[in-house]
Amino acid sequence: MRAIPTAIPDLLIIEPKVFGDERGFFFESFNRREFAGLVGREVDFVQDNHSRSARNVLRGLHYQIRHPQAKLVRVTQGAVLDVAVDIRKSSPTFGQHVALELSAENKRMLWLPEGFAHGFVVISDSAECLYKTTDYWYPEYERCIRWDDPALAIDWKLEAAPVLSAKDAQGKTLAEAELFS
């Protein structure tokens, strides 16, 4: 397993060592000791989430303002454009984002420490995402930033109008949102 830096130093692409042959493949998707070495701290994941979505479904940009969650995100079927936005007001990369393709084929994962809003759009016929979190889901603390906030200027590479939940359609702009200090 190796960590690949992104344009935002705290966000890391985690690339596993994949062993494959005519039978298929094998890889270790998580190893606590090795992961701690890659991200520079012990991480205690307490919850795993699994979603399945159709093409053009856009989920996000989500975060919890209290009980913030760090996440390790991967795709087990299909492909998504995964996006993380730095919403830590004291960060030199505040308001900046990283967007990358995560897919069952490339087997890459994205490590998002606390302080980031997260979302993705499905770019295959369907996609299944698995992500580990360092804190539990608290719906009363969940927040959403608009996916199309002009201040963020995220290129979602959409081929059609995105399919949104009612909650995501009501997201706030970065300027209106409750953020981390």
C-alpha positions in Angstrom: 0.0 0.0 0.0 1.3 3.5 -0.8 0.1 7.0 -0.3 0.0 9.5 -3.2 -0.1 13.2 -2.3 -2.8 15.4 -3.8 -2.9 19.2 -4.3 -4.2 19.4 -0.8 -1.5 17.9 1.5 -3.9 16.3 4.0 -5.9 14.4 1.3 -4.2 11.3 0.2 -4.8 8.8 -2.5 -4.2 5.3 -1.1 -3.2 2.8 -3.7 -3.1 -0.9 -2.6 -0.7 -3.5 -3.9 -2.9 -5.7 -6.1 -1.9 -9.3 -6.9 -3.6 -10.7 -9.9 -3.5 -13.7 -12.2 -5.9 -15.7 -14.4 -8.0 -16.5 -11.4 -8.7 -12.9 -10.5 -7.1 -10.6 -7.9 -6.4 -10.1 -4.2 -5.5 -7.0 -2.3 -5.5 -5.9 1.3 -7.9 -3.0 1.4 -7.1 -2.0 5.0 -4.3 -2.7 7.4 -4.5 -0.6 10.6 -0.7 -0.5 11.2 0.3 0.2 7.6 -2.5 2.8 7.3 -1.3 4.7 10.4 2.2 4.9 8.9 0.8 6.3 5.7 -1.4 9.0 7.2 0.8 9.8 10.2 -1.6 8.8 13.0 -3.6 6.0 14.5 -7.1 5.9 13.1 -10.0 4.2 14.7 -12.7 3.5 12.2 -16.1 2.9 13.9 -18.6 2.6 11.0 -18.6 1.2 7.5 -21.1 2.6 4.9 -22.1 1.1 1.6 -24.1 2.9 -1.1 -25.2 1.9 -4.6 -26.2 4.6 -7.0 -27.2 4.9 -10.7 -25.4 7.0 -13.4 -25.5 10.7 -12.8 -26.5 10.4 -9.1 -24.6 13.1 -7.3 -24.3 12.7 -3.5 -22.9 15.6 -1.5 -21.2 17.7 -0.4 -21.7 16.2 3.1 -19.9 16.6 6.4 -20.8 16.6 10.1 -20.0 19.9 12.0 -19.9 18.2 15.4 -18.6 14.6 15.6 -16.6 15.2 12.4 -15.8 12.1 10.4 -12.6 11.3 8.7 -13.3 8.9 5.8 -11.5 6.3 3.7 -13.5 6.0 0.5 -13.4 3.3 -2.2 -15.5 2.0 -5.0 -16.2 -1.8 -5.4 -18.3 -1.7 -8.5 -18.4 1.0 -11.3 -16.7 4.4 -11.1 -17.3 7.8 -9.5 -15.8 11.2 -9.7 -15.0 11.7 -6.0 -14.7 15.3 -4.6 -13.3 16.6 -1.3 -13.5 20.2 -0.3 -11.4 21.8 2.5 -13.8 23.6 4.8 -11.3 24.4 7.6 -11.3 28.2 7.7 -7.8 28.3 9.2 -6.3 26.1 6.4 -4.2 27.5 3.7 -6.2 25.4 1.2 -9.6 26.5 2.6 -12.3 26.4 -0.2 -10.1 24.3 -2.5 -11.0 20.9 -3.7 -9.6 17.7 -5.1 -11.5 15.6 -7.7 -10.4 12.2 -8.8 -11.8 9.0 -10.3 -12.3 6.1 -7.9 -13.3 2.9 -9.6 -13.5 -0.8 -9.1 -10.9 -1.1 -11.8 -8.2 1.3 -10.4 -8.9 0.2 -6.8 -7.7 3.5 -5.4 -9.0 4.9 -2.2 -9.2 8.5 -0.9 -8.3 9.4 2.7 -10.2 12.5 3.9 -9.3 13.7 7.4 -11.8 15.6 9.5 -12.6 19.1 8.2 -13.6 18.2 4.6 -16.9 18.1 2.8 -17.3 15.0 0.6 -19.3 14.1 -2.5 -19.3 12.1 -5.6 -21.1 11.7 -8.9 -21.5 8.3 -10.6 -19.8 8.2 -14.0 -20.6 4.5 -14.9 -24.0 2.8 -15.3 -24.0 2.3 -11.5 -21.5 2.3 -8.7 -21.1 0.9 -5.2 -19.1 2.9 -2.7 -17.7 1.7 0.6 -16.4 4.1 3.1 -15.1 3.8 6.6 -15.7 6.6 9.1 -14.0 7.6 12.4 -17.2 8.7 14.1 -20.8 7.6 13.9 -23.5 9.3 11.9 -25.4 12.0 13.8 -28.1 13.3 11.5 -28.6 16.4 13.7 -25.0 17.5 12.9 -25.0 16.6 9.2 -24.5 19.5 6.9 -24.5 19.9 3.1 -22.8 22.4 0.8 -24.2 22.9 -2.6 -22.6 20.8 -5.3 -22.9 23.7 -7.8 -21.6 26.5 -5.6 -20.0 29.0 -8.0 -17.4 29.8 -5.3 -16.1 26.2 -5.4 -16.1 26.0 -9.3 -16.1 22.1 -9.2 -16.1 20.5 -12.6 -18.2 17.5 -12.0 -17.8 16.4 -15.7 -21.5 15.9 -16.0 -23.0 14.5 -19.1 -26.6 15.4 -18.0 -28.3 17.0 -15.1 -27.4 15.3 -11.9 -29.9 13.3 -9.9 -30.0 14.8 -6.4 -31.8 14.0 -3.1 -34.1 16.6 -1.7 -31.5 17.2 1.0 -28.7 17.8 -1.4 -30.8 20.1 -3.6 -31.2 22.3 -0.5 -27.5 22.5 0.4 -26.0 25.9 1.4 -23.2 27.8 -0.4 -19.8 27.8 1.2 -20.4 31.4 2.3 -23.6 30.4 4.1 -22.4 27.1 5.5 -21.4 26.3 9.1 -17.7 25.5 8.8 -14.7 24.3 10.8 -12.4 26.9 12.4 
